[in-house]
Amino acid sequence: MENEITFTQFLVVGFVQMIAQCLEAVTGFGSTVLAVPFMAMVTPLETAVAIGATHTWLLVIYIVYVSRKDIIWREFGFIALYVLIGLPFGFILFHLFKDQGEICLKGVLALFMIGVGIHGLYTTRRNRNQTEVSQDPVKKNLLMRFILIMGGIVHGAFGTGGPFIVLYAAQALKNKALFRVSLCLLWLSMNTILITGWTFTGVWTRNDYFTTKLLIITLPFLFVGIYVGNYLHHRVSEYAFRLLMYALLLGTGFIVMYTIISHLFSQNLF
């Protein structure tokens, strides 16, 4: 039957989520945008997005709880404020640009992620001896505020505003624990809104509870990813953490670009 979960769907979604959530547990970002393209190969896109976001929501609840002492609420409030300012403009942008316009904007976003990832890897390696934890406050200038607003705009339009927020956090949050928990707290807030919306629109009950069932039976993979990722987070150096952070951003950019090119080919636009 169409609504029955196949063994292939179980394995693909499970292993993809285990790897993606492991990386999220280490760095604090990237799981959904990394996992969705692969999960969407074997499940409906709506199911892939809902499972990715909900597994991430469960992960960040855990991260925020165990790292609650690392939270600087004033810093989180600053990030959340400017991201929220950008969100409604993103919703407007989404309705203004459809099809090729949307693809074009996503292409620019992918190139931005690739560029930031390459630049971050280069500067981190070049300044290897200067990557120790710094507790000095970073000045919140207009550029920093603009980056966060852009993060809100892009997240409102495409649900992938993380790269801009990560760019800000990489400059402002020099401690890996603070970096991770601040991003996780932000995703917790945003994903709570998404999950609430899906509850009211019937995502969890559609097709004989297909998404809900697949979400539940793949939870063991999530728990393995959380355990391994959290273990690695506490054992990698600040230098290795920043290399992984920028490598993840670079990989995400390539994945977004791949999905764009695949869509263009499927629509015979190439």
C-alpha positions in Angstrom: 0.0 0.0 0.0 1.1 3.6 -0.8 0.9 4.7 2.9 3.0 1.8 4.2 6.6 2.5 5.2 9.1 0.4 3.2 12.3 -0.9 4.6 14.2 1.3 2.2 12.5 4.4 3.6 13.2 3.3 7.1 16.9 2.7 6.4 17.6 5.8 4.3 15.7 8.2 6.6 17.2 6.6 9.7 20.9 6.7 8.5 20.6 10.1 6.9 19.1 11.5 10.1 21.8 9.8 12.3 24.6 11.5 10.3 22.9 14.9 10.0 21.9 15.1 13.6 25.4 14.0 14.7 26.8 16.9 12.8 24.2 19.2 14.3 25.0 18.0 17.8 28.7 18.9 17.1 28.2 22.3 15.5 24.7 23.5 16.3 23.5 23.8 12.7 23.0 22.2 9.3 21.0 19.1 9.9 17.8 19.8 8.1 19.2 21.4 4.9 21.8 18.6 4.7 19.3 15.8 5.3 16.1 16.9 3.4 17.5 16.4 -0.2 18.5 12.8 0.6 15.3 11.9 2.5 13.2 13.5 -0.3 14.6 10.8 -2.6 12.5 8.1 -0.8 9.7 10.1 0.9 7.4 13.1 0.0 9.2 16.4 0.5 6.7 17.4 3.1 7.5 14.3 5.1 11.3 14.9 4.8 11.0 18.5 6.0 8.7 17.6 8.9 10.9 14.7 10.1 14.1 16.7 9.7 12.8 19.7 11.6 11.2 17.6 14.4 14.2 15.5 15.0 16.3 18.7 15.1 13.8 20.1 17.6 14.2 17.1 19.8 18.0 17.4 19.5 18.1 21.1 20.4 15.9 20.6 23.4 18.6 18.2 24.7 21.5 20.5 23.8 19.8 23.5 25.4 19.1 21.6 28.6 22.6 20.1 29.0 24.3 23.4 28.0 21.9 25.8 29.8 24.8 27.2 31.9 26.6 28.3 28.7 23.6 30.5 27.5 24.1 34.2 27.5 20.5 35.4 27.3 21.4 38.9 26.3 23.4 37.6 23.3 20.5 35.3 22.3 18.0 38.1 22.7 20.1 40.2 20.3 20.2 37.5 17.7 16.5 36.6 18.0 15.4 40.3 17.8 17.2 41.0 14.4 16.2 37.6 12.9 12.6 38.3 13.8 12.8 41.7 12.1 13.8 40.0 8.9 11.3 37.2 8.9 8.1 39.0 7.6 10.2 40.5 4.8 11.2 36.9 3.9 7.5 35.9 3.8 6.8 38.7 1.4 9.8 37.9 -0.7 8.6 34.3 -1.0 5.3 35.4 -2.5 6.9 37.9 -4.9 9.4 35.4 -6.4 8.1 32.2 -7.8 9.7 29.4 -9.8 12.7 30.7 -11.7 12.9 33.8 -9.5 13.0 31.6 -6.4 15.6 29.3 -8.0 17.7 32.3 -8.8 17.7 33.5 -5.2 18.5 30.1 -3.9 21.4 29.9 -6.3 22.8 33.2 -4.9 22.4 31.8 -1.4 24.2 28.6 -2.4 27.1 30.6 -3.9 27.2 32.7 -0.7 27.5 29.6 1.5 30.2 28.2 -0.7 32.1 31.5 -0.7 31.8 31.9 3.1 32.8 28.2 3.6 36.0 28.5 1.5 37.0 31.8 3.0 36.4 30.5 6.5 38.4 27.4 5.9 41.3 29.5 4.5 41.4 32.1 7.2 41.0 29.5 10.0 43.9 27.5 8.7 46.0 30.7 8.1 45.3 31.9 11.6 45.6 28.6 13.3 47.6 29.9 16.3 45.0 32.6 16.9 41.9 30.5 17.3 42.0 30.1 21.1 38.8 31.0 22.9 38.3 34.7 23.3 36.0 36.2 25.8 36.3 39.8 24.5 32.9 41.2 23.4 32.4 41.8 19.7 31.1 45.2 18.7 27.5 44.9 17.4 27.9 47.3 14.4 25.5 47.9 11.6 27.0 45.1 9.4 26.5 42.5 12.2 22.8 43.6 12.6 22.3 43.6 8.8 23.7 40.0 8.6 21.2 38.8 11.2 18.3 40.6 9.4 19.3 38.9 6.2 19.3 35.6 8.1 15.7 36.3 9.1 14.7 37.3 5.5 16.2 34.2 3.9 14.8 32.0 6.6 11.3 33.5 6.1 11.6 33.0 2.3 13.2 29.6 2.1 13.6 28.2 5.6 17.4 28.2 5.2 18.6 31.4 6.8 21.1 29.5 8.9 24.2 30.5 6.8 23.8 34.2 7.6 23.2 33.5 11.3 26.2 31.2 11.3 28.3 33.9 9.7 27.3 36.3 12.5 27.8 33.7 15.2 31.3 32.8 13.9 32.4 36.4 14.4 30.5 37.2 17.6 30.5 33.8 19.5 34.2 32.7 19.9 33.5 29.9 22.3 32.2 26.6 20.7 29.9 25.8 23.6 28.3 29.3 23.4 28.1 29.1 19.6 26.3 25.8 19.7 23.8 26.5 22.4 22.9 29.9 21.1 22.1 28.5 17.6 20.2 25.6 19.2 18.1 27.9 21.3 17.2 29.9 18.1 16.3 26.7 16.2 14.2 25.6 19.2 12.2 28.8 19.0 11.7 28.6 15.2 11.0 24.9 15.0 8.4 25.1 17.7 6.5 27.5 15.5 6.8 25.2 12.5 5.7 22.1 14.3 2.7 23.9 15.8 1.7 25.0 12.4 2.0 21.5 11.0 -0.1 20.1 13.8 -3.0 22.5 12.8 -2.6 21.8 9.1 -2.8 18.0 9.4 0.8 17.1 8.4 1.0 14.5 11.2 -2.3 12.8 10.4 -2.2 12.8 6.6 -1.9 9.6 4.6 -2.8 7.4 7.6 -0.2 9.0 9.9 2.7 8.1 7.5 4.9 11.0 8.6 4.3 10.4 12.3 5.0 6.7 12.0 8.3 7.2 10.1 9.3 9.9 12.6 8.8 7.6 15.5 10.4 4.4 14.2 13.6 6.4 13.2 14.0 7.9 16.7 16.7 5.3 17.6 18.9 6.7 14.8 18.4 10.2 16.2 19.5 9.1 19.7 22.7 7.5 18.3 23.4 10.7 16.4 22.9 12.9 19.5 25.1 10.7 21.6 28.0 10.5 19.2 27.7 14.2 18.2 27.6 15.5 21.8 30.6 13.2 22.6 32.6 14.7 19.7 31.6 18.3 20.5 33.3 18.1 23.9 36.5 16.5 22.5 37.3 18.6 19.4 39.5 21.6 19.8 38.3 25.1 19.0 40.4 25.0 15.8 38.9 21.7 14.7 35.5 22.9 15.6 35.8 26.0 13.3 37.2 23.9 10.5 34.2 21.6 10.8 31.8 24.5 11.0 33.0 26.1 7.7 33.3 22.7 6.0 29.7 22.0 6.9 28.7 25.4 5.5 30.6 24.7 2.3 29.0 21.2 2.0 25.5 22.7 2.6 26.1 25.2 -0.2 27.1 22.4 -2.6 24.0 20.4 -1.6 21.7 23.4 -2.2 23.3 24.0 -5.6 22.9 20.3 -6.5 19.2 20.4 -5.7 18.8 23.5 -7.9 20.6 21.9 -10.8 18.6 18.7 -10.4 15.3 20.7 -10.4 16.3 22.6 -13.6 17.1 19.4 -15.4 13.9 17.8 -14.2 12.0 20.8 -15.7 14.0 20.6 -18.9 15.3 24.1 -18.3 18.8 23.2 -19.2 
